[in-house]
């Protein structure tokens, strides 16, 4: 699938926004009235009506060059890159003035991120000064996107030599300085450009980008807002403002920008993905999942080669796959991306989180340390480093990382939650409870903190307290199924099976495909001696998109409880085939080998797992038991001492 793209590039935005009158190569002829109507519609922002007028002209006269070029510019304006290129190439074939056609054509290639295609075009000596300057600028933008910064500087300098007051070239220079981490020159360049043209939406957009990059989300919101006031439908500024609003915790306002784009722009995976993330923060789980599914469907509609050829799309595909828990695809996309852009801290961090999920803590920590070199004070990277230390049992280092993350972040509830988890794992439950209760006092909708607090109370078998927290969260997050799931587990702990089922079914009313509630109902059925019902439920769960392999593990456990070991092994081998790097599958296989008196195979697999993460406590514990079962007493002793 080829999607309509969100416009990229300051030069491209400027060319796309230029007056349609420049498109005239000859008089519009007998269709002058329709052409004039199209211009009026264009100026009002009614691109559909303008397109209809131009199509009527072209239906009667396919060789009408002004109409065809104008059509290409409209497609360029709305981000319909392929349609723009098609119309402009047709105008070329019909003998249109190259100087008039080449700039929008190259702009379309830049918008479509065909950067090498942009570089196939060179200015011609007989062109006007403006046209030559504009094409040098477009080439500079392409070099910038390819991270060829010296070539970008050379091309932009040529543009400035030809047009010293070129606001597009100044804006591109600002982006170049920003990429190089030179914030003061970037600010100076964009301020100079705004001095020449304070009514340019794309200059205010670049100023907002610089603010975001330099850690000033509040200023970014204001400057993206100025861009939007000048051009309401400019998607990059809507996305930029929404992202800055998220950074300042203004999720409701961020959602307004994203929902505007979803209602007024063609379907786009990035917009759907951002909507999903914002809705999740607002506790609107069902709508968040729906938006994420939309993003995932759009990503899967692309050809794999198209994704590989587009670095922005490659990164987005990795993030969306990660959010959908398709970790194999996420790992492949992100690994390919960091080869193309090794300086992207976020991609390294996401790869580290995937390796952490797989239990490969050594490689995870290496990647996260690389990410921290690139972005030393990024709180999300610090949080992941803390989680990695926590996974290997180094709770002191974990707490230091979490405390550093808290000091660097304006939104600390998620980091406080991870700090609490580290405290729980090091036996500091009282400190964890105190910290989480404090978070909820400050932010009653801090879903993760509330869930974590409920889980701590469940761990301590303080079911009344867990119910108190779950009810509190359910009142404040009525669209979130998680508090009802927590209530179900707490009632189950009190042996109130009827109330437990009722709470879990309430969670499923809110989100029918909520896996955790379905799983807990299946576990209740197993404990109630209803394995057939549980099996049926797990098979249903397994059919849900993005579920992973946990239902197969649970089906294996049911089979093993009935001493049907061959069936159990089939479930686990199927799980391993689906996700070969999943540590939980391997741990379950080790347990199954021990139950089936196959200690030699348990030892073999446990040692493989130990080599991937030598400090993982769960692995060491199972390895020690496997070695004991295999009669390797001295090895078992060494393993338990290590543990």
N, C-alpha and C positions, 0 to 999 in steps of 0.2 A: 504494500500500500504506500502511495505517495501522499503525504499530508500537506495541507496548507501550513506554512511556517509562520512563526512569530518573527517579525522583522528584526534583523541584526544589522548593526553598522550605522555609524553616524552619517557617513556619506550616502549610504543607501536611503536612509530616512530623508535626507535633504533632497535627493533626486526625486524620490517618490512623491514628495510634497510640493514639488515645483509646479508652477502654473501650467495648466493644460494648454494655454495659448502657445507655449513653446513647441507643442507637438505639431503645429501646422507647417506642412511643407509646401502646400499650395492652398489656394482657396478651397473651402469645403464643397464648393459647387452647388448643385441644385438642392443638396441636403443641408444647406447652411442653417436653416431653422432648427432642424433636429440636432445638429451639432451644437448650436447655441443653447438649446435646451439641456443637452448633456452637460455643457459647461456649468450651467446654473445649478443643476442637480449635484454636480461634483462639489461645487463651492458650499452647498448646503450639507454635504456629507451623505447624500442619498445616492450611494454608489450603485445600488440595484437599478434605480430609475435611469441613471446615466448610462449604465451598461445596456439597458433595453433600447434606449435611443440609438446608441452606436451600433448595436446588432441589427437594428432595422435598416440603418444606412448600409452596413456591409452586406446585408442580404440582397439589397438591390444593386450594390456596386462593390464586389469583393476587393477591387483594386483601389478603393478609396484610402489613400495613405494617411491623411490626417485622422480619420476615424480609427484606423487600425493602430496607429501609434498611441492615440489617446486611450484606446482600450487597453493596450499594454501597460500604460501608466496607471490606469485604475486598478488593474490586477496587481501591479506592484504596490500600490497604496494599501490594498487590503491584505497583502501578504500571500497572494495566490501566485507563487513564484513560477511554477511550470506553465500556467496559462499566460503569464506575462511574457515569458521567454518565447512561447509559441507565437504569440501575436507579433512580437518585435522581430523575430526571425522572418516571419512572413512579410513584414514590411521591408526588410532587407532584400528579400527575393524580388519584391516588386520594384526595387530600384529607389527606395527612399534615401534621403540625405543621411549619410553615415554618421555625421556629427550629431544629428538629432536623435538617431536610433541607438548609437553605441552606449551612451551614458545610462539610459534606463535599462538596456540589456545587461550591461556589466553590473549595474546595481542589483538586478534580479539575481544574477549569479552570486553576488555577495550575500544577499538575503538568504539564498538557498544554501549558503556555506560551501559553494563550489569555488574555494579560494584559488586553487590552481587554474581553474577556468578563467577567473578574473585576470590572472597574470599572463594569459595568452594575448591580451589586448595592450597595445602601446599607442600613445598619442601620436597624431600625424602633424607635421610641421605646418600644413595649410589650415589647420583647425583654428578656431578662435582661442584667445588666451584663456577665457573662462572654461572652455571645453577641455583644453589640455590640462589646466590646473585640476579640474574635477576628476579626470581620469587618473592623474598621478595620485590624487587623494584616495581614489578607490583602490589603486594598487597598494598604497601604503596601508590601508585598512586590511587588505588581504594578507600582506606580509605580517601585520600585527597579529592577526588571527592564527597564522601559522607559526607564531613565536619567533619570527625572523626579525628581531628588533632593529638590527643595524640597517637591513634593507628597508624596513618600514620608515625609519628616520630619514633615509636618503630620499625615498619617494615623497614623503610629506614635506621635506625641505624644498624639493622641486616645485611642489604645489604652492608653497608659501612664496617662493621666489617669483612665481608667475602672478599670484594674487596675494599680496602681503596681508590683506584683511580678510582672507578666506576663513570664515567661522567654522566651516567643516574641517579644514586642515588643523585649525587650532584645537578643536574638540578631539580630533584623532590624536594630536600630540598629547593632550591631557590624558587620554586613555593609555597611550604609550608610557608616559611617566608613571601613571598609576600601576601598570603592569610591572614596571621596574622598581616599584616601591618608593618612588620619589614624589611624595604627596605635595610638598610646597610648589614645585614647578607645575604639577598637574592642576592645582588650584589656580595658580597664576594664569595658565593658558586658558582655562575655561572662563575665568573672570574677564580676561581680555576679550574673548569671543562674545560673552554676554554684553560687554560694553558696546560692541558693534551691532549686536542684534538681540536686544532683551526680550523679543517676542518669539524667539525660536523654541519650540517645544523640545527639540532633541538636544539643545544645549543645556536646558534645565534638567533633562534626563541624565546627561553625562555628569552634571554637578551632583545629582542625587547618587549616582553610582560611586563617585569619589567619596562622598560622605559615608556611604555604607562600607566601602573598603577601608576607610580610616577609622571605623568604629564609632561613627556619629549617627546612629539610626534616627534620632529625633530630627536632626537637620535633613537627613535623607527624606524623611516623610514630607517635610515642607517643600523640598525642591522637586520631588516627584509629583507632589500636588500641583506645583506651578506648571509642570509639563502637562499634566492632565487637564488643567484649566484651559490650556491653549489647544490641546487636542485630546478630547475626551476618550477616543477609542484607541489610543496608542497603547498596545498591549504590554510592551516592555516596561513602561512607566507604571502601569497598574500592577504588574508582577513585582517590580522593584519596591513600590510603596507597600504592597501587602507583606513582602518579606521583611521590610524595615519595621512595620507595625508588629509583626510576630516577634521580632527581636526585642521590642519594648513591651511585650505582653498584651498588646491591644488586638486580641484575636477577633473580636466581633467586627471591628472596623476592617481588619485584614480580609475577613470573609466577604465583606461587601464588594471589595475590588475584584476578588476572584469570581464571585457569583455574577458580577457584571460581565466578565469575560466569558464565562460559560454560557450566558444567555445571548451574548451579542457577537461572539466569534465562533468560527468553525471548531469542531472538537479537536482538542490538543492535549497530549498526554501530560505535559508539564502543568497546565492549568488544572487538570483533574487531580493530579498528584498533590499539588499545593492545597487544593480544596480538601482533600482527604486528610492531610496533616493538620490543617487548621481545625477541621471538625473534630478530629481526635482530641486536640487540646481542649476543645469546648465540651468534651464528654458526649458528643453526638456519635456514638459508635456505629449505629446502623448506617447512617448517611456517610460516615467516613469510609466504611467498607465498600459502600456502593461506588463512591468516587474513586477509590483505589482500584476497584474492579474495572471501572471505565478506563483508567490510565493503563492498566495492565493489558486490556483488550486492544487499545490503540498501539501500544508498544509491540505486541505480538503480531499486529497487522503489517509491520514493516518487514521488508526483506532483510535477512541478516547482513548482507553486504552493505545495504544502505545504512544500517546502524554502525557498522565498522568504519564507513567512510565519513561519518559525521561525529566529531568528538563530543559535542554537546548532547547529541542523542545517545551516544554510547554511555555517557555518565548517567543520563536520565534512566536509561534501560537498566543500569546496575542498581540505581536507587529504588526504582519501582519493583524490580525483582526481589530486592532485599526486603522491602516492605511486605511483599506477598509471601515471604518466607521461602521463595524459590532460590535457595542459597547457591545452588550449583550454577544457575544462569547468572546470578548476581556476581559470583566470584569470577566467572569467565569474562563478563562485560567489564568489570572494574579492573581486572588484571590487564586486559587489553588497553583500557583507558590510561592507566598509569605509565604504560610504556610510551604512550604518545604525549602525556603531560605529567612528567615525574614530579612537578612542583605543586601538585594539587593535594593539599593537606587532607581535605575531606574524603577524597577517594582512598588515600592510604588508611584513614581512620575506619572507613566502612569495611575495607578488606581485613583490617585487624579485627573488627568485631565478628566477621564471618569465621576467621580462623579461631577466635576465642570460642565461638559457638561450637566449633568442631573439636575443641579441646587442645588445639595446637598452640599452647600458650607462649612458647618460645618465639615462633614466627610472628604471632600476634603482637608480642611486645616489641619485636624488632620493627615491625611496620608502624606501630603507634609512636615509637621513639623517633622514627623518621618524620612522621607527621608533626611531632612536637618541635622538631628542629625547624620545620617550615613555618609553623604557627605556635610559638612557645607558650602563649597564654590563652589558647583556645580552651574554654571550659569543657566542651564536649570531648575533646581529645584527652584532657586530663581525667575526665570521668571514666572514659574507656580504659585508660592506663590504670586507674584505681580498680576497676572491675577485674582487670587481668591479674593484678597483684592479689586481689581477693580470691580469685580462682585458684591460685597456687598456694594460698594459705598465708601470704605475707600481709597480714592485716594492718601492721604498722605502716608499711609503705602505702597500702591502699588508703588508709585514713589521711595520710599526708597529701596524697594526690587529690582526694575528695575535698579536703580543706582548701587546697590551692584553687580548685575549680570553683568552690563557693566564693572565694575572695575575688575571682575574676569575672563572675557572672552576675548580671542584674536579676536573673530569674533562677533562683537557687532551689526551688522545691524538688526538682528531679534529682539534683546532686545530693541534697539532704537525704532523699530517699535511698540513694545508693550508699551513702555514708551509714545510714541506719542498717542496711543489709550487711555491710562489712562488720558493724558492731554486733549484730546478731550472730554472725558466723564466728566471731571471736568471743562469744559468750557475754557480750555487754547488752543484754536485752533491755535492762532498765534505761540505759543511756539512749538506746534506739527509740524506745517508746516515748521518752521525754522529748527527744528531737522531733519526732513525727507529730506528736500532739501539738507542739509549738508551730510547726508548719501549717497544720490545719486551722489553728487559731488565726494565723495571718491570712490564709487563703483557703476558705472553706470548700473551694472547688478543685483543690489540688488532688486530682484523682489518684495519681500514682502513690502519693504520700498516704492517702486514706486507705488504699488497697494494701500497701505495705504494712501499715499499722494493724489492719485487720488480720493480716497473715501472721504477724508477730504474736498477736493475742491467740490466734488459732494454734500456733506452735506451742505456746505455753498452756494450751488447753483452757484458756480463760474465755470460754464460749460466750458468756454474758457480755464481756467487754467487746468481743468481736462483733456480736450482734448490734451493740450500741453504735459502733463505728460504721457498720454496714448500713444501718437504718439512716444514720446521719448523712452518709454519702448518697443513698438512694433518694432522699428528699431533695438534695441539691443538684443531682445529676439524673433527672427522671428518664432520660433517653439512653442511659448507660446501663448495660445488663450486668456489669461486673459486681456492683454491690449486692444484687440479688443472688448472684453465684456465691458470694462470700456468706450471705445469710444461710444459703442451702447447706454449705459445708459446716457452719456453726451449729445449725439445728441437727445435722447428722451426728456431729460430735456429742450432742446432748441426747442422742438416740431417739430424737423426735423425727422419725422417718417421714411421716405425713407432711409435717411443716417443711422438711428438707425438700421433698419432691415439689411442693407447692412453690417454694422460692425459686428452685431451678427452672420450673416450667414458666414462671414469671419472666426469668431472664431470657428464655427462649421465645416468649411472646414479643419481647423487645427486639431480639435478634435471633431469628429462627436457626441460623447457621452458626451460632456461638458455640465454638468447639468445646471450650472448657466446661460449660454447663451440660452439654451432651455427654462429655466424658464422665463428669461426676455422677450423672444419672446412671450411666453404664456401670460405674463402680458400685453404686448402691445396689444395682441389680445383681452384680456378682456377689456382694456380701449377703444379699438376701437369698442366695441359692438359685438365682435365675440366669444361668450362663447363656441360655439360648437367646433371651431378650437382650442381654449385654452384647452378645456376638452380633445380633441384628443391628443394634445401635452403632457399634464400632464400624461395621461395614458401611452403614449410611454415612458416618462421619468421614470415612476414607474417600467417599465420592465427592466431598466438598472441595472446591478449588483452593490450592495453596495450603492444604492441611499439613503436609509433611508425613512423617512415618510413624508418629506415636500410636495411632490406632492399630497399626500392624504389630507393634510391640505389645500392646495390650491384648490383642487376639492371640499372640504367642503365649502370653502368660495364662490366659484362660485354657488354652490347649494343654499347657504343661501341668496345670492344676488337675487336669483329668488324665495325666500321664500319657498324653498323645504327643510324644516328643518329636516325632517326624513331622507332624503337622505344625508344631511350634517352630521347628527349624525352617520350614518352608516360608512361614510368615516373616521370620527374621531375615532370611536370605533375600526375600522379595524387598524388604525394607532396605537392606544394604545395597541392592541393585539400584534402587531409586535414589539413594543418597549415600554414596560410597564413603564419604568422609564423616558421616554422622557418628559422634562418639557414643551417644546414648544407645544406638543400635548395637555397637560393638560391646558395650557394657552388658546389655541384655543378652547378647550371644554368649558372653563369658558365663553369666549366671546360668544360662540354659545348658551349656556344656557341663557345668558342675552338677546340676540337677540330674542330668542324664548319664553321670559317671564317665564323662569324657574329659578327664582332668588334663590330659596331654594337650588337647586342642584348646582348652581354657588357658593353659600356660602360654602356648604359642601366640594366641591372640592378645592376651594381656601384656606380653612383652613387646609386641608390635605397638600397642597403644602407649606403653610406657616410653618407648623411644620417641614417640611424637610429642609427649608432654611428660618429661621425667619427674616433675614435681606435682602432678595431679593426684590429689588425695584419693579420689574414688578409684582411679586406676590402680594405685599402689595397694589399696585395701583388697581389691579383687585379685590382684596378682599374688599377694601373700596367701590368700585362701586357696587359690589354684595350686600354688607350689606345695602347700601343705597336703592338699588332696592328692597330688601327684607323688608324694613321698620325698619331695625335694626340701628337706627340713632346714638345711643350712641356708639355702637360697631364701626360703620363707623367712627365716630369722633376720637375714640382712634386709629384706624388703620391709618387714615390720619395724625394724630399727630406723630405716629411712623414713617410714611413715611417721 
